[in-house]
């Protein structure tokens, strides 16, 4: 029998509230394409790091195992996202035979810092920096989903790659990768 986890929003415990908000951010990148069984509505957890992708973007969230209560920490494995509301997230452990793509190969490079640790209070200044300084065109809806409000963000581009490479941005706990639009 597959284990079910219910992760609730507790506004009175900042560490769990932040964890819940990070998971809400993470699941925005989950695939909604039922034909892609290995990534359809799936959170993949490896060494405490959570991954969601739809093939065009990837969201990564690093859980803080030391600070999180055991009931909130998601152990390694693949989980089907059964429901997401503003109050809770319901996950069901998937069959271990369902393989998740090797996302680590996408992140296996030495980053070339383009912009260092910026704080963006609003989405418009965030998008302005991306389009003016990085000169990368991406799906605006994916960018809106990946936007991390009220946190410092660094932008990165794989070293030695030109404008057609994926755009990466994030901080110590969250990372977003978005593939550029085709021209």
The 8 nearest C-alpha neighbors of each residue, nearest first, counted from 0:
[[1, 2, 92, 3, 94, 93, 91, 95],
 [0, 2, 92, 91, 3, 93, 94, 78],
 [1, 3, 92, 91, 0, 4, 90, 93],
 [4, 2, 91, 90, 92, 1, 5, 89],
 [5, 3, 90, 89, 6, 91, 2, 88],
 [6, 4, 89, 88, 7, 90, 87, 3],
 [7, 5, 88, 87, 71, 4, 89, 8],
 [8, 6, 87, 86, 9, 5, 88, 19],
 [7, 9, 86, 16, 19, 87, 10, 6],
 [10, 8, 16, 11, 12, 15, 7, 13],
 [9, 11, 16, 12, 8, 13, 15, 17],
 [10, 12, 9, 13, 16, 15, 8, 14],
 [11, 13, 10, 15, 14, 9, 16, 17],
 [12, 14, 16, 15, 17, 11, 10, 9],
 [15, 13, 17, 16, 12, 18, 67, 66],
 [16, 14, 18, 17, 13, 12, 19, 9],
 [17, 15, 13, 19, 10, 9, 18, 14],
 [16, 18, 20, 14, 15, 19, 13, 21],
 [19, 17, 15, 21, 16, 20, 14, 22],
 [18, 20, 22, 16, 21, 17, 8, 15],
 [21, 19, 23, 17, 22, 18, 16, 24],
 [20, 22, 24, 18, 19, 23, 17, 25],
 [21, 23, 25, 19, 24, 20, 26, 18],
 [24, 22, 20, 21, 25, 26, 19, 27],
 [23, 25, 21, 22, 27, 26, 20, 145],
 [26, 24, 22, 58, 23, 27, 21, 28],
 [27, 25, 29, 28, 23, 24, 22, 51],
 [26, 28, 25, 29, 24, 144, 23, 145],
 [29, 27, 52, 26, 51, 53, 58, 57],
 [30, 28, 51, 52, 40, 26, 53, 27],
 [31, 29, 53, 39, 40, 32, 38, 52],
 [30, 32, 39, 40, 33, 29, 53, 35],
 [33, 31, 34, 30, 35, 39, 53, 36],
 [34, 32, 35, 39, 36, 31, 30, 40],
 [35, 33, 32, 36, 39, 37, 31, 38],
 [36, 34, 33, 39, 37, 32, 38, 30],
 [35, 37, 39, 38, 34, 33, 97, 32],
 [38, 36, 99, 35, 97, 98, 39, 41],
 [37, 39, 41, 36, 35, 30, 40, 99],
 [40, 38, 30, 36, 41, 35, 33, 31],
 [41, 39, 29, 80, 30, 79, 31, 38],
 [42, 40, 79, 38, 39, 78, 80, 29],
 [41, 43, 78, 51, 50, 77, 49, 44],
 [42, 44, 77, 50, 49, 76, 41, 78],
 [45, 43, 49, 75, 76, 48, 47, 50],
 [44, 46, 75, 48, 47, 49, 43, 76],
 [47, 45, 48, 75, 44, 74, 49, 61],
 [48, 46, 45, 62, 44, 75, 61, 49],
 [47, 49, 61, 45, 44, 46, 60, 62],
 [50, 48, 44, 60, 43, 59, 61, 42],
 [51, 49, 59, 43, 42, 58, 44, 60],
 [52, 50, 29, 42, 58, 28, 57, 26],
 [53, 51, 57, 29, 28, 54, 56, 30],
 [52, 54, 30, 29, 55, 28, 56, 38],
 [53, 55, 52, 56, 57, 30, 38, 178],
 [56, 54, 53, 178, 177, 57, 52, 176],
 [57, 55, 177, 176, 52, 54, 53, 178],
 [56, 58, 52, 176, 175, 51, 28, 177],
 [59, 57, 175, 51, 25, 50, 174, 28],
 [58, 60, 50, 174, 173, 49, 175, 57],
 [61, 59, 173, 49, 172, 48, 62, 174],
 [60, 62, 48, 172, 49, 47, 173, 63],
 [63, 61, 47, 64, 48, 60, 172, 72],
 [62, 64, 65, 66, 67, 61, 47, 72],
 [65, 63, 67, 66, 62, 72, 47, 68],
 [64, 66, 63, 67, 68, 62, 69, 72],
 [67, 65, 64, 63, 68, 14, 62, 15],
 [68, 66, 64, 65, 63, 72, 69, 71],
 [67, 69, 70, 71, 66, 72, 15, 64],
 [68, 70, 72, 71, 67, 64, 73, 66],
 [71, 69, 68, 72, 6, 73, 67, 4],
 [70, 72, 69, 68, 6, 67, 73, 15],
 [71, 73, 69, 70, 67, 74, 64, 68],
 [74, 72, 71, 75, 47, 44, 70, 62],
 [75, 73, 72, 76, 47, 44, 45, 46],
 [76, 74, 44, 45, 46, 47, 73, 77],
 [77, 75, 44, 43, 74, 78, 45, 95],
 [78, 76, 43, 93, 42, 92, 44, 41],
 [79, 77, 92, 42, 93, 91, 41, 90],
 [78, 80, 41, 91, 90, 40, 81, 93],
 [79, 81, 90, 40, 82, 41, 89, 78],
 [82, 80, 89, 90, 79, 91, 83, 88],
 [83, 81, 89, 80, 88, 84, 90, 87],
 [82, 84, 88, 87, 89, 85, 81, 80],
 [83, 85, 86, 87, 88, 82, 23, 89],
 [84, 86, 87, 83, 8, 88, 23, 7],
 [85, 87, 8, 84, 7, 88, 83, 9],
 [88, 86, 7, 84, 6, 8, 85, 83],
 [87, 89, 83, 6, 5, 82, 84, 7],
 [88, 90, 5, 82, 81, 4, 80, 6],
 [91, 89, 80, 4, 79, 81, 3, 78],
 [92, 90, 3, 79, 78, 2, 93, 4],
 [91, 93, 78, 1, 2, 77, 79, 3],
 [94, 92, 78, 77, 79, 95, 91, 1],
 [93, 95, 96, 97, 92, 77, 1, 78],
 [96, 94, 97, 93, 77, 76, 98, 92],
 [97, 95, 94, 98, 93, 99, 37, 77],
 [98, 96, 95, 37, 94, 99, 93, 77],
 [99, 97, 96, 37, 100, 95, 77, 38],
 [98, 100, 37, 38, 101, 97, 43, 77],
 [101, 99, 102, 98, 37, 38, 103, 52],
 [102, 100, 103, 104, 99, 105, 98, 106],
 [103, 101, 105, 104, 100, 106, 50, 99],
 [102, 104, 106, 105, 101, 107, 100, 108],
 [103, 105, 107, 102, 106, 101, 108, 100],
 [106, 104, 103, 102, 107, 101, 108, 176],
 [105, 107, 103, 104, 108, 102, 109, 157],
 [108, 106, 104, 105, 103, 109, 102, 110],
 [109, 107, 106, 110, 157, 158, 105, 104],
 [108, 110, 158, 111, 157, 107, 106, 156],
 [111, 109, 157, 158, 155, 112, 108, 156],
 [110, 112, 158, 156, 155, 157, 113, 109],
 [113, 111, 155, 114, 110, 154, 115, 156],
 [114, 112, 155, 154, 111, 115, 156, 133],
 [113, 115, 154, 112, 153, 116, 155, 117],
 [114, 116, 153, 117, 112, 113, 154, 152],
 [117, 115, 153, 152, 151, 114, 118, 154],
 [116, 118, 152, 151, 115, 153, 119, 114],
 [117, 119, 151, 150, 152, 120, 116, 149],
 [120, 118, 121, 125, 117, 149, 124, 148],
 [119, 121, 149, 148, 118, 122, 124, 125],
 [120, 122, 119, 123, 124, 125, 148, 149],
 [121, 123, 125, 124, 126, 120, 146, 119],
 [122, 124, 126, 125, 121, 127, 119, 128],
 [125, 123, 127, 126, 122, 121, 128, 119],
 [124, 126, 122, 123, 128, 127, 119, 129],
 [127, 125, 129, 123, 128, 124, 130, 122],
 [126, 128, 124, 130, 129, 125, 131, 123],
 [129, 127, 131, 126, 125, 132, 130, 124],
 [128, 130, 126, 133, 127, 131, 132, 125],
 [129, 131, 134, 127, 128, 133, 135, 132],
 [132, 130, 128, 134, 129, 127, 133, 135],
 [133, 131, 128, 134, 129, 130, 127, 135],
 [132, 134, 129, 135, 130, 131, 128, 113],
 [135, 133, 130, 131, 132, 136, 129, 162],
 [136, 134, 133, 130, 162, 137, 179, 129],
 [137, 135, 179, 180, 130, 134, 138, 129],
 [136, 138, 179, 180, 139, 135, 178, 177],
 [137, 139, 141, 140, 142, 180, 136, 179],
 [138, 140, 142, 141, 137, 143, 136, 144],
 [141, 139, 143, 142, 138, 144, 145, 137],
 [142, 140, 144, 138, 139, 143, 145, 177],
 [141, 143, 139, 145, 140, 144, 146, 138],
 [142, 144, 140, 146, 141, 145, 139, 122],
 [145, 143, 141, 142, 146, 27, 140, 24],
 [146, 144, 142, 143, 175, 141, 147, 24],
 [147, 145, 143, 144, 142, 148, 122, 125],
 [146, 148, 150, 145, 149, 152, 169, 24],
 [149, 147, 150, 146, 120, 119, 121, 122],
 [148, 150, 120, 119, 147, 118, 151, 121],
 [151, 149, 148, 118, 147, 152, 119, 170],
 [152, 150, 118, 117, 116, 170, 153, 149],
 [151, 153, 169, 116, 117, 170, 118, 150],
 [154, 152, 116, 115, 168, 169, 114, 170],
 [155, 153, 168, 114, 167, 113, 112, 152],
 [154, 156, 112, 167, 113, 168, 111, 110],
 [155, 157, 111, 166, 110, 167, 158, 112],
 [156, 158, 110, 160, 111, 159, 108, 155],
 [159, 157, 111, 160, 110, 156, 109, 108],
 [158, 160, 157, 161, 111, 156, 110, 109],
 [161, 159, 158, 157, 164, 162, 156, 163],
 [160, 162, 163, 164, 159, 157, 156, 158],
 [161, 163, 164, 135, 134, 160, 133, 165],
 [164, 162, 161, 179, 165, 135, 160, 178],
 [165, 163, 162, 161, 160, 166, 179, 178],
 [166, 164, 178, 177, 179, 176, 167, 163],
 [165, 167, 177, 176, 156, 178, 164, 155],
 [168, 166, 176, 155, 175, 154, 156, 165],
 [169, 167, 154, 153, 175, 174, 155, 152],
 [168, 170, 174, 152, 173, 153, 175, 154],
 [169, 171, 152, 173, 172, 153, 174, 151],
 [170, 172, 173, 169, 61, 174, 60, 152],
 [173, 171, 61, 60, 170, 174, 62, 169],
 [174, 172, 60, 169, 170, 59, 171, 61],
 [173, 175, 169, 59, 168, 58, 170, 60],
 [176, 174, 58, 168, 167, 57, 145, 169],
 [175, 177, 167, 57, 56, 166, 165, 58],
 [178, 176, 56, 166, 165, 55, 179, 175],
 [177, 179, 165, 55, 56, 166, 180, 137],
 [180, 178, 137, 136, 165, 163, 177, 181],
 [179, 181, 137, 136, 182, 138, 178, 135],
 [182, 180, 179, 163, 136, 137, 178, 138],
 [181, 180, 179, 136, 163, 137, 135, 162]]
